[in-house]
Amino acid sequence: MKSINQLMDMHDRKVLITGACGGLGTVFAETISELGGDLFLVDHPGSDFSALKEVLKEFDNKIICLHCDLENERDRKELIEKINSYNVPLNVLVNNAAFGGATELEGWITKFEDQTLNSWKRALEVNLTTAFDLSKELSPLLRKSGNGSIINIASIYGINGPDLSLYEDTPMGNPAAYAASKGGLIQLTRWLATVVAPEIRVNSISPGGVFRNQPKKFIDRYESKTPLCRMATEEDFKGIISYLSSDLSSYVTGENIVVDGGFTTW
């Protein structure tokens, strides 16, 4: 019987993380590195990987940084070809990149009647279609590894409707496209789990709100609705990514694991 340390050991395993330069992407990369895994780090063109490399330099693992506009099908195809060109098995695919939009994007953070098809299509392309595309095209490499794992980063808003009162008097909001894409990602997780088994496990993580210096009004409201009385930090996700990436979860597939301090429990 393997020890806990043996189950967690990811030396000689290859992990691809999209949205690697973001808050969650960085902590995922750091965690996998600490466990010994080698990394393919992917983020949009113009992303500066230097800060992330600085975080990871203490670990003795291989790191390959790749730029890709995941919203663009041709760019995704080039990324897939590049990954295949390394001719190595892929153990874990973390579909973390997400279209979060921006307050100034037309038809995004606004009332429902003013949300646009353009912002809807862009969100679904990055948040859902990209996960489908990468999972499909990289599944041969995941099968080849002998212990493949796909981890989709969803959201509590893929399972719950929003409380819009949280956002009153702030520039924040909760667009329909974000919720629909994350809900679709959770169902894609379940669908894939039965289709690519037994060679590949597929699970999703649904984070609650992560503290990122949001307006105080929002933070106070959010924390008042959270049993643990605080927003998440990136560090709160080190445990779950360790679990789902490694052999600790070798008999877990088709699950959506909510990490939200109890926000969705009420």
Backbone hydrogen bonds in HBPLUS format (Angstrom, degrees):
<---DONOR---> <-ACCEPTOR-->    atom                        ^
c    i                          cat <-CA-CA->   ^        H-A-AA   ^      H-
h    n   atom  resd res      DA  || num        DHA   H-A  angle D-A-AA Bond
n    s   type  num  typ     dist DA aas  dist angle  dist       angle   num
A0007-LEU N   A0003-SER O   3.01 MM   4  6.31 154.2  2.08 149.7 156.8     1
A0008-MET N   A0004-ILE O   3.00 MM   4  6.23 143.4  2.14 147.1 157.0     2
A0009-ASP N   A0005-ASN O   3.11 MM   4  6.11 124.6  2.43 136.7 149.6     3
A0009-ASP N   A0006-GLN O   3.33 MM   3  5.14 141.8  2.49  93.0 103.4     4
A0247-ASP N   A0007-LEU O   3.09 MM 240  4.89 132.0  2.33 167.3 157.1     5
A0010-MET N   A0035-LEU O   2.91 MM  25  5.37 165.0  1.94 147.1 143.3     6
A0013-ARG N   A0010-MET O   3.09 MM   3  5.41 150.0  2.19 134.3 131.9     7
A0038-ASP N   A0013-ARG O   2.78 MM  25  5.99 167.5  1.80 176.7 175.6     8
A0091-ASN N   A0014-LYS O   2.88 MM  77  5.24 140.9  2.03 134.8 147.4     9
A0092-VAL N   A0014-LYS O   3.10 MM  78  6.53 153.8  2.18 153.3 156.6    10
A0015-VAL N   A0038-ASP O   2.90 MM  23  6.14 153.0  1.97 149.8 157.7    11
A0040-PHE N   A0015-VAL O   2.81 MM  25  6.07 157.3  1.86 153.2 154.2    12
A0016-LEU N   A0092-VAL O   2.89 MM  76  6.26 163.5  1.92 157.5 159.6    13
A0094-VAL N   A0016-LEU O   2.78 MM  78  6.04 169.7  1.79 172.7 176.0    14
A0017-ILE N   A0040-PHE O   2.94 MM  23  6.33 161.6  1.97 173.6 179.4    15
A0042-VAL N   A0017-ILE O   2.97 MM  25  6.08 162.4  2.00 169.4 164.5    16
A0018-THR N   A0094-VAL O   3.19 MM  76  6.45 168.7  2.20 176.2 172.9    17
A0019-GLY N   A0042-VAL O   2.89 MM  23  5.98 113.2  2.34 135.5 153.7    18
A0022-GLY N   A0019-GLY O   3.30 MM   3  5.85 161.7  2.34 114.8 120.2    19
A0020-ALA N   A0042-VAL O   3.01 MM  22  5.64 169.1  2.02 148.7 149.8    20
A0026-THR N   A0022-GLY O   2.84 MM   4  5.88 156.5  1.89 149.6 154.7    21
A0027-VAL N   A0023-GLY O   3.32 MM   4  6.60 160.9  2.36 143.5 147.8    22
A0028-PHE N   A0024-LEU O   2.86 MM   4  6.06 152.6  1.94 153.6 162.1    23
A0029-ALA N   A0025-GLY O   2.94 MM   4  6.12 162.9  1.96 148.4 152.8    24
A0030-GLU N   A0026-THR O   2.92 MM   4  6.13 160.7  1.96 149.0 154.6    25
A0031-THR N   A0027-VAL O   2.98 MM   4  6.01 156.7  2.03 139.7 146.0    26
A0032-ILE N   A0028-PHE O   2.96 MM   4  6.19 169.6  1.97 157.5 159.5    27
A0033-SER N   A0029-ALA O   2.94 MM   4  6.05 158.9  1.99 147.3 153.8    28
A0034-GLU N   A0030-GLU O   2.95 MM   4  6.15 156.4  2.01 145.5 151.7    29
A0035-LEU N   A0031-THR O   3.11 MM   4  6.41 140.3  2.27 143.1 153.6    30
A0035-LEU N   A0032-ILE O   3.14 MM   3  5.10 126.1  2.44  93.4 107.3    31
A0037-GLY N   A0032-ILE O   2.97 MM   5  5.36 152.2  2.04 152.3 144.7    32
A0036-GLY N   A0033-SER O   2.90 MM   3  5.00 151.9  1.98 103.2 112.5    33
A0039-LEU N   A0062-LYS O   2.84 MM  23  6.23 165.0  1.86 160.8 162.2    34
A0064-ILE N   A0039-LEU O   2.87 MM  25  6.20 154.6  1.93 152.6 161.2    35
A0041-LEU N   A0064-ILE O   2.78 MM  23  6.09 164.9  1.80 159.1 164.5    36
A0066-LEU N   A0041-LEU O   2.75 MM  25  6.03 163.4  1.78 172.0 174.5    37
A0043-ASP N   A0066-LEU O   3.14 MM  23  6.68 150.8  2.23 157.1 166.0    38
A0068-CYS N   A0043-ASP O   2.86 MM  25  5.88 149.1  1.95 135.6 143.7    39
A0047-SER N   A0044-HIS O   3.04 MM   3  5.78 152.7  2.12 146.0 148.6    40
A0053-LYS N   A0049-PHE O   2.84 MM   4  6.07 160.3  1.88 160.5 167.0    41
A0054-GLU N   A0050-SER O   2.95 MM   4  6.17 147.2  2.06 143.5 152.3    42
A0055-VAL N   A0051-ALA O   3.11 MM   4  6.46 148.7  2.22 142.4 150.0    43
A0056-LEU N   A0052-LEU O   3.06 MM   4  6.34 147.3  2.17 145.3 154.5    44
A0057-LYS N   A0053-LYS O   2.96 MM   4  5.88 118.4  2.35 144.3 157.7    45
A0059-PHE N   A0056-LEU O   3.01 MM   3  5.77 165.2  2.03 124.9 129.7    46
A0072-ASN N   A0069-ASP O   2.90 MM   3  5.58 163.8  1.93 122.2 127.7    47
A0076-ARG N   A0072-ASN O   3.01 MM   4  6.35 154.7  2.08 152.4 160.2    48
A0077-LYS N   A0073-GLU O   2.99 MM   4  6.27 153.6  2.07 146.2 153.2    49
A0078-GLU N   A0074-ARG O   3.05 MM   4  6.37 155.0  2.12 146.5 152.7    50
A0079-LEU N   A0075-ASP O   2.94 MM   4  6.24 152.5  2.02 147.2 154.9    51
A0080-ILE N   A0076-ARG O   2.92 MM   4  6.20 163.3  1.94 154.5 158.1    52
A0081-GLU N   A0077-LYS O   2.96 MM   4  6.21 158.8  2.00 149.4 155.2    53
A0082-LYS N   A0078-GLU O   2.93 MM   4  6.12 150.7  2.02 142.8 151.1    54
A0083-ILE N   A0079-LEU O   2.93 MM   4  6.25 161.9  1.96 156.8 160.7    55
A0084-ASN N   A0080-ILE O   2.97 MM   4  6.18 162.6  2.00 149.7 154.6    56
A0085-SER N   A0081-GLU O   2.96 MM   4  6.09 137.4  2.14 138.5 149.9    57
A0085-SER N   A0082-LYS O   3.10 MM   3  5.05 125.0  2.42  92.9 107.4    58
A0086-TYR N   A0083-ILE O   3.27 MM   3  5.72 153.3  2.34 108.6 115.6    59
A0087-ASN N   A0084-ASN O   3.02 MM   3  5.51 154.6  2.09 112.4 120.2    60
A0090-LEU N   A0141-LEU O   3.17 MM  51  5.10 167.6  2.19 105.4 109.2    61
A0149-SER N   A0091-ASN O   2.81 MM  58  6.24 135.2  2.01 146.8 161.3    62
A0093-LEU N   A0149-SER O   2.92 MM  56  6.41 154.9  1.99 155.7 163.4    63
A0151-ILE N   A0093-LEU O   2.82 MM  58  6.19 166.3  1.83 164.2 166.6    64
A0096-ASN N   A0094-VAL O   3.01 MM   2  5.60 122.1  2.36 108.8  92.5    65
A0095-ASN N   A0151-ILE O   2.86 MM  56  6.15 144.0  1.99 149.6 161.3    66
A0153-ILE N   A0095-ASN O   3.08 MM  58  6.07 170.5  2.09 145.8 143.5    67
A0105-LEU N   A0102-ALA O   2.99 MM   3  5.29 157.2  2.05 111.0 118.3    68
A0108-TRP N   A0105-LEU O   3.28 MM   3  5.74 139.0  2.46 144.5 137.0    69
A0116-THR N   A0107-GLY O   3.13 MM   9  4.57 150.7  2.22 112.3 117.4    70
A0114-ASP N   A0111-LYS O   2.89 MM   3  5.57 151.8  1.97 122.0 130.6    71
A0115-GLN N   A0112-PHE O   3.12 MM   3  5.31 164.2  2.14 110.3 115.4    72
A0120-TRP N   A0116-THR O   3.08 MM   4  6.31 156.0  2.14 143.8 151.3    73
A0121-LYS N   A0117-LEU O   2.82 MM   4  5.98 166.2  1.84 153.1 155.6    74
A0122-ARG N   A0118-ASN O   3.00 MM   4  6.20 160.4  2.04 149.7 155.3    75
A0123-ALA N   A0119-SER O   3.05 MM   4  6.16 161.2  2.09 146.2 150.7    76
A0124-LEU N   A0120-TRP O   3.07 MM   4  6.32 166.5  2.09 153.6 157.2    77
A0125-GLU N   A0121-LYS O   2.93 MM   4  6.02 149.7  2.03 144.7 153.2    78
A0126-VAL N   A0122-ARG O   3.21 MM   4  6.43 162.5  2.24 149.6 152.3    79
A0127-ASN N   A0123-ALA O   2.84 MM   4  5.77 162.5  1.87 157.1 161.2    80
A0128-LEU N   A0124-LEU O   3.03 MM   4  5.17 150.0  2.13 125.6 132.8    81
A0129-THR N   A0124-LEU O   2.89 MM   5  6.23 169.7  1.90 162.0 165.5    82
A0130-THR N   A0125-GLU O   2.95 MM   5  6.10 135.0  2.15 145.4 157.3    83
A0132-PHE N   A0128-LEU O   3.07 MM   4  6.38 158.1  2.11 152.7 158.8    84
A0133-ASP N   A0129-THR O   2.83 MM   4  6.03 167.5  1.84 156.7 160.1    85
A0134-LEU N   A0130-THR O   2.87 MM   4  5.99 178.7  1.87 158.8 159.2    86
A0135-SER N   A0131-ALA O   3.02 MM   4  5.88 156.0  2.07 138.1 145.7    87
A0136-LYS N   A0132-PHE O   2.93 MM   4  6.02 159.0  1.98 149.0 154.9    88
A0137-GLU N   A0133-ASP O   2.95 MM   4  6.09 175.2  1.95 156.5 158.1    89
A0138-LEU N   A0134-LEU O   2.92 MM   4  5.72 148.4  2.02 143.3 150.7    90
A0141-LEU N   A0138-LEU O   3.09 MM   3  5.46 121.7  2.45 107.5 120.8    91
A0142-LEU N   A0138-LEU O   3.08 MM   4  6.41 153.6  2.15 150.2 158.5    92
A0143-ARG N   A0139-SER O   2.82 MM   4  5.98 157.8  1.87 154.7 159.7    93
A0144-LYS N   A0140-PRO O   3.01 MM   4  6.12 153.4  2.09 139.7 147.2    94
A0145-SER N   A0141-LEU O   3.26 MM   4  6.47 133.5  2.49 136.8 146.8    95
A0146-GLY N   A0143-ARG O   3.17 MM   3  5.72 146.7  2.28 112.5 120.5    96
A0201-ARG N   A0148-GLY O   2.93 MM  53  6.22 165.6  1.95 139.9 139.6    97
A0150-ILE N   A0201-ARG O   2.79 MM  51  6.20 160.7  1.83 156.6 162.7    98
A0203-ASN N   A0150-ILE O   2.99 MM  53  6.41 161.6  2.02 164.4 167.7    99
A0152-ASN N   A0203-ASN O   2.92 MM  51  6.35 160.3  1.96 149.3 154.5   100
A0205-ILE N   A0152-ASN O   2.88 MM  53  6.35 151.2  1.96 158.3 165.5   101
A0154-ALA N   A0205-ILE O   2.68 MM  51  5.67 146.3  1.79 151.0 161.6   102
A0158-GLY N   A0155-SER O   2.92 MM   3  5.26 159.8  1.96 111.2 115.1   103
A0156-ILE N   A0207-PRO O   3.18 MM  51  5.98 145.0  2.30 154.0 144.4   104
A0159-ILE N   A0156-ILE O   3.11 MM   3  5.48 162.3  2.14 107.8 113.3   105
A0160-ASN N   A0156-ILE O   2.90 MM   4  6.01 140.1  2.06 147.4 160.1   106
A0166-LEU N   A0163-ASP O   3.10 MM   3  6.02 166.7  2.11 125.7 129.1   107
A0167-TYR N   A0164-LEU O   3.11 MM   3  5.64 152.1  2.19 112.3 119.2   108
A0168-GLU N   A0165-SER O   3.42 MM   3  5.34 163.9  2.45 101.6 106.2   109
A0170-THR N   A0167-TYR O   3.09 MM   3  5.52 129.5  2.36 148.6 140.1   110
A0179-ALA N   A0175-PRO O   3.45 MM   4  6.83 166.4  2.47 152.1 154.0   111
A0180-ALA N   A0176-ALA O   2.88 MM   4  6.06 170.0  1.89 160.6 163.8   112
A0181-SER N   A0177-ALA O   2.93 MM   4  5.89 160.0  1.97 143.0 148.7   113
A0182-LYS N   A0178-TYR O   3.06 MM   4  6.21 157.5  2.11 147.8 153.8   114
A0183-GLY N   A0179-ALA O   2.87 MM   4  6.04 155.6  1.93 149.7 157.1   115
A0184-GLY N   A0180-ALA O   2.89 MM   4  6.04 154.7  1.96 143.8 151.0   116
A0185-LEU N   A0181-SER O   2.96 MM   4  6.16 142.2  2.10 136.2 146.5   117
A0186-ILE N   A0182-LYS O   3.11 MM   4  6.40 148.7  2.22 143.5 150.2   118
A0187-GLN N   A0183-GLY O   3.17 MM   4  6.52 157.9  2.22 146.9 152.4   119
A0188-LEU N   A0184-GLY O   2.79 MM   4  6.02 151.6  1.87 147.3 156.2   120
A0189-THR N   A0185-LEU O   2.95 MM   4  6.12 147.7  2.05 138.8 147.2   121
A0190-ARG N   A0186-ILE O   3.20 MM   4  6.60 154.3  2.27 144.1 149.2   122
A0191-TRP N   A0187-GLN O   2.95 MM   4  6.19 163.1  1.98 151.3 156.1   123
A0192-LEU N   A0188-LEU O   2.81 MM   4  5.95 172.3  1.82 157.1 159.1   124
A0193-ALA N   A0189-THR O   2.99 MM   4  6.06 152.1  2.07 144.9 152.8   125
A0194-THR N   A0191-TRP O   3.31 MM   3  5.79 138.4  2.50 107.2 116.1   126
A0195-VAL N   A0191-TRP O   3.31 MM   4  6.49 142.0  2.46 140.9 151.7   127
A0195-VAL N   A0192-LEU O   2.99 MM   3  4.94 123.1  2.32  95.6 111.4   128
A0196-VAL N   A0192-LEU O   2.89 MM   4  5.80 173.5  1.89 163.9 162.0   129
A0200-ILE N   A0196-VAL O   3.28 MM   4  5.62 152.5  2.36 130.1 134.5   130
A0254-GLY N   A0202-VAL O   2.69 MM  52  5.64 162.3  1.72 157.4 161.9   131
A0204-SER N   A0255-GLU O   2.82 MM  51  6.27 164.3  1.84 159.3 163.8   132
A0257-ILE N   A0204-SER O   2.83 MM  53  6.22 162.7  1.86 155.5 151.0   133
A0206-SER N   A0257-ILE O   2.87 MM  51  5.99 165.0  1.90 139.0 142.1   134
A0259-VAL N   A0206-SER O   3.01 MM  53  6.05 162.5  2.04 134.3 138.8   135
A0208-GLY N   A0259-VAL O   2.92 MM  51  6.05 139.4  2.08 143.4 132.8   136
A0232-ALA N   A0209-GLY O   2.91 MM  23  6.05 163.7  1.94 163.0 157.5   137
A0211-PHE N   A0232-ALA O   2.83 MM  21  5.85 169.3  1.84 158.4 157.0   138
A0218-PHE N   A0215-PRO O   2.99 MM   3  5.46 119.2  2.38 108.9 122.7   139
A0219-ILE N   A0215-PRO O   3.08 MM   4  6.44 164.7  2.10 156.0 160.3   140
A0220-ASP N   A0216-LYS O   2.88 MM   4  6.03 173.6  1.89 160.7 161.7   141
A0221-ARG N   A0217-LYS O   3.14 MM   4  6.27 162.5  2.17 145.0 149.9   142
A0222-TYR N   A0218-PHE O   2.82 MM   4  5.98 168.2  1.84 160.0 163.7   143
A0223-GLU N   A0219-ILE O   2.86 MM   4  5.98 171.2  1.87 157.4 159.9   144
A0224-SER N   A0220-ASP O   3.08 MM   4  6.15 143.9  2.22 139.3 148.5   145
A0225-LYS N   A0222-TYR O   3.04 MM   3  5.36 146.7  2.15 105.8 115.8   146
A0226-THR N   A0223-GLU O   3.18 MM   3  4.99 165.1  2.20 103.7 106.5   147
A0229-CYS N   A0226-THR O   2.73 MM   3  5.09 159.1  1.78 119.9 126.1   148
A0228-LEU N   A0261-GLY O   3.17 MM  33  5.24 146.4  2.29 154.7 156.9   149
A0236-ASP N   A0233-THR O   3.00 MM   3  5.47 146.7  2.12 110.7 119.9   150
A0237-PHE N   A0234-GLU O   3.01 MM   3  5.80 167.5  2.03 123.9 127.3   151
A0238-LYS N   A0235-GLU O   3.17 MM   3  5.50 173.7  2.17 116.7 118.1   152
A0241-ILE N   A0237-PHE O   3.21 MM   4  6.26 161.0  2.25 145.1 150.1   153
A0242-SER N   A0238-LYS O   3.08 MM   4  6.12 150.7  2.17 140.9 149.1   154
A0243-TYR N   A0239-GLY O   3.00 MM   4  6.18 157.2  2.05 146.5 152.9   155
A0244-LEU N   A0240-ILE O   3.01 MM   4  6.18 172.1  2.02 150.6 152.0   156
A0245-SER N   A0241-ILE O   3.04 MM   4  5.82 146.3  2.16 137.4 145.7   157
A0246-SER N   A0242-SER O   3.24 MM   4  6.04 149.4  2.34 141.6 147.5   158
A0249-SER N   A0246-SER O   3.45 MM   3  6.43 169.9  2.46 120.2 121.0   159
A0250-SER N   A0247-ASP O   3.26 MM   3  4.72 154.5  2.33 110.0 104.6   160
A0252-VAL N   A0249-SER O   2.96 MM   3  5.18 153.4  2.03 126.8 123.2   161
A0263-PHE N   A0260-ASP O   3.14 MM   3  5.54 168.6  2.15 116.1 119.6   162
A0265-THR N   A0262-GLY O   2.91 MM   3  5.14 163.6  1.94 118.3 122.1   163
